[in-house]
C-alpha cells in the first residue's frame, strides 16, 4: 500500500486509534485494520514477518518492554509542556520490531516522521540503512510518516521489518516541517531474530 491510501485512513480522525500497520519502508506498508486484510508481500522474508506479526496481534499478549518518549533537550524542539509518548514492545521478535506507539499532545492534524537512530559504538547501528550525513558511521532509519488526529494524538500497533540482529538504538519523532526531534528515547535494546 502506498502513501495516498494511508492518508485516506489518516484523514478519518478518531478512527486512527489502535491502527495496526506492518511497515517495510516509509512508503511501503500495510494497514491491517482497514476493513479487509491485505494479501501481504510476496518476498519470503517479508511474508514470514507479515504472517508472524498478524499472528502476534491475534494473541493479544502483553508486551515485555515499555518506555516513555519525552521532549528532547536543547538539540531538539519542544512542542508543549504536556507533549509525551510511550512505546510498549517485544524484547525479541522474528523479522522485525513489534511495538505499540502512543503519542499525545503534539500539533493537531500534523505529520511526523518515526525514526530509529543508531550509534557506531552500539549494537544495530550497521543494520540501519542510511548514514546520518554522507560518510558518517552513525546510521538511522526513517521508517514511517504518521499524522496526528485533531487532538494531536496518534496510537498504533506497528510491526517494523528489520534486519536480524541485536539493536541498541534511539527512537525519535521528528516534525516533517523542519525535521527537528520533538520526542525521543535514548538508547534501548531489542532483538530481531
C-alpha positions as CSV (number, residue, x, y, z in Angstrom):
1,X,0.0,0.0,0.0
2,X,1.3,3.5,-0.8
3,X,1.1,6.9,0.9
4,X,-2.2,8.1,-0.7
5,X,-4.2,5.2,0.8
6,X,-2.6,5.7,4.2
7,X,-3.5,9.4,4.0
8,X,-7.2,8.4,3.4
9,X,-7.1,6.4,6.6
10,X,-5.4,9.2,8.5
11,X,-8.0,11.7,7.5
12,X,-10.6,9.7,9.3
13,X,-9.6,11.4,12.6
14,X,-10.7,9.4,15.6
15,X,-10.6,6.1,13.7
16,X,-6.8,6.3,14.0
17,X,-6.9,4.8,17.4
18,X,-5.5,1.3,17.6
19,X,-4.4,1.3,14.0
20,X,-2.4,-1.7,13.0
21,X,0.4,-1.2,10.5
22,X,3.1,-3.6,9.1
23,X,6.0,-1.4,7.9
24,X,8.6,-2.4,5.2
25,X,9.6,1.2,4.5
26,X,8.5,4.8,4.7
27,X,6.1,4.3,1.7
28,X,5.9,0.5,1.8
29,X,3.4,-0.6,4.4
30,X,0.1,-2.4,5.0
31,X,-2.7,-1.1,7.2
32,X,-4.3,-4.3,8.7
33,X,-7.4,-2.7,10.3
34,X,-8.7,-1.2,7.1
35,X,-11.8,-3.5,6.8
36,X,-10.1,-6.0,4.6
37,X,-7.0,-8.0,5.3
38,X,-4.4,-7.4,2.5
39,X,-2.6,-10.4,1.0
40,X,0.8,-9.0,2.0
41,X,4.2,-9.2,0.4
42,X,5.4,-12.0,-1.8
43,X,9.1,-11.9,-0.8
44,X,9.6,-14.9,1.5
45,X,11.3,-13.0,4.4
46,X,8.8,-10.2,4.3
47,X,5.9,-12.6,4.0
48,X,7.2,-14.5,7.1
49,X,7.3,-11.3,9.1
50,X,3.9,-10.2,7.9
51,X,2.4,-13.5,9.0
52,X,4.2,-13.6,12.3
53,X,3.1,-10.1,13.1
54,X,-0.5,-10.8,12.3
55,X,-0.4,-13.9,14.4
56,X,1.1,-11.9,17.3
57,X,-1.7,-9.3,17.1
58,X,-4.3,-12.1,17.3
59,X,-2.7,-13.4,20.5
60,X,-3.2,-10.1,22.4
61,X,-0.2,-10.9,24.6
62,X,1.2,-8.2,26.8
63,X,4.4,-6.5,25.7
64,X,7.6,-7.2,27.7
65,X,9.2,-3.8,27.5
66,X,7.8,-0.2,27.9
67,X,9.4,3.2,27.8
68,X,8.4,6.9,27.7
69,X,9.2,9.3,24.9
70,X,10.0,12.8,26.2
71,X,10.7,16.2,24.8
72,X,14.4,16.5,23.8
73,X,17.0,18.7,25.4
74,X,18.3,21.8,23.6
75,X,19.2,19.9,20.3
76,X,15.5,19.3,19.6
77,X,12.3,21.3,19.9
78,X,9.6,21.1,22.5
79,X,6.0,21.2,21.1
80,X,4.4,21.8,24.5
81,X,4.8,21.1,28.2
82,X,2.4,18.1,28.2
83,X,3.7,16.5,24.9
84,X,4.6,12.9,25.5
85,X,4.7,9.4,24.1
86,X,5.0,5.8,25.1
87,X,6.3,2.7,23.4
88,X,5.4,-0.9,24.5
89,X,7.4,-3.5,22.7
90,X,8.5,-7.1,22.3
91,X,12.1,-7.6,23.6
92,X,12.6,-10.1,20.8
93,X,10.6,-10.9,17.6
94,X,11.2,-12.8,14.4
95,X,11.9,-10.5,11.4
96,X,11.4,-7.1,13.0
97,X,10.4,-4.8,15.8
98,X,6.9,-5.3,17.3
99,X,5.5,-2.4,19.3
100,X,2.6,-0.2,20.2
101,X,3.2,3.6,19.9
102,X,1.1,6.3,21.6
103,X,1.8,10.0,21.0
104,X,-0.1,12.7,22.9
105,X,-0.4,16.5,22.7
106,X,1.6,17.1,19.6
107,X,0.3,19.5,16.9
108,X,-3.1,18.5,15.7
109,X,-3.5,17.1,12.2
110,X,0.2,17.2,11.6
111,X,2.7,14.8,10.1
112,X,5.7,13.4,12.0
113,X,8.5,11.0,11.0
114,X,9.2,8.0,13.1
115,X,12.9,7.1,13.3
116,X,15.3,4.6,14.7
117,X,18.8,6.1,15.2
118,X,22.0,4.2,15.9
119,X,25.4,4.9,17.2
120,X,28.6,3.4,15.8
121,X,29.7,2.1,19.2
122,X,26.4,0.3,19.9
123,X,24.6,-2.8,18.5
124,X,22.4,-2.4,15.5
125,X,23.9,0.7,14.0
126,X,25.2,-1.1,10.9
127,X,21.8,-2.8,10.5
128,X,20.1,0.6,9.8
129,X,20.1,1.7,6.2
130,X,21.3,5.3,5.9
131,X,24.2,7.4,7.3
132,X,23.2,10.5,9.3
133,X,25.4,12.6,7.0
134,X,27.3,11.4,3.9
135,X,30.2,9.3,5.0
136,X,29.1,9.3,8.7
137,X,29.4,6.0,10.6
138,X,26.2,6.8,12.5
139,X,23.1,5.4,10.8
140,X,19.3,5.9,11.0
141,X,16.1,4.6,9.6
142,X,13.1,6.9,8.9
143,X,10.5,4.1,8.8
144,X,7.1,5.8,8.7
145,X,5.3,9.2,8.4
146,X,2.3,9.4,10.6
147,X,-0.4,12.0,11.1
148,X,-1.9,13.1,14.4
149,X,-5.6,13.4,14.9
150,X,-7.5,16.6,15.8
151,X,-6.3,16.3,19.4
152,X,-2.6,15.9,18.4
153,X,-2.6,12.2,19.2
154,X,-1.5,9.0,17.4
155,X,-2.0,5.5,18.6
156,X,-0.9,2.4,16.6
157,X,0.5,-1.1,16.8
158,X,3.4,-1.3,14.5
159,X,5.4,-4.2,13.0
160,X,8.6,-2.8,11.6
161,X,10.6,-5.2,9.3
162,X,14.3,-5.0,10.2
163,X,17.5,-7.0,9.6
164,X,18.2,-9.7,12.1
165,X,20.5,-8.9,15.0
166,X,20.8,-7.1,18.3
167,X,19.7,-3.4,18.5
168,X,20.7,-0.7,20.9
169,X,19.2,2.4,19.3
170,X,17.3,5.7,19.9
171,X,13.7,6.4,19.0
172,X,12.9,9.8,17.5
173,X,9.7,11.5,16.5
174,X,10.6,14.3,14.0
175,X,8.5,17.1,12.7
176,X,8.1,16.9,8.9
177,X,8.1,20.7,8.7
178,X,11.7,21.2,9.9
179,X,13.0,17.7,10.8
180,X,13.5,18.8,14.4
181,X,13.2,16.0,17.0
182,X,10.1,16.7,19.2
183,X,10.0,13.4,21.2
184,X,12.8,10.9,21.8
185,X,14.0,8.0,23.9
186,X,17.7,7.5,24.3
187,X,19.2,4.0,23.8
188,X,17.1,0.9,24.4
189,X,17.6,-2.7,23.4
190,X,15.7,-5.3,21.5
191,X,16.5,-8.3,19.3
192,X,15.3,-9.2,15.8
193,X,15.6,-13.0,15.3
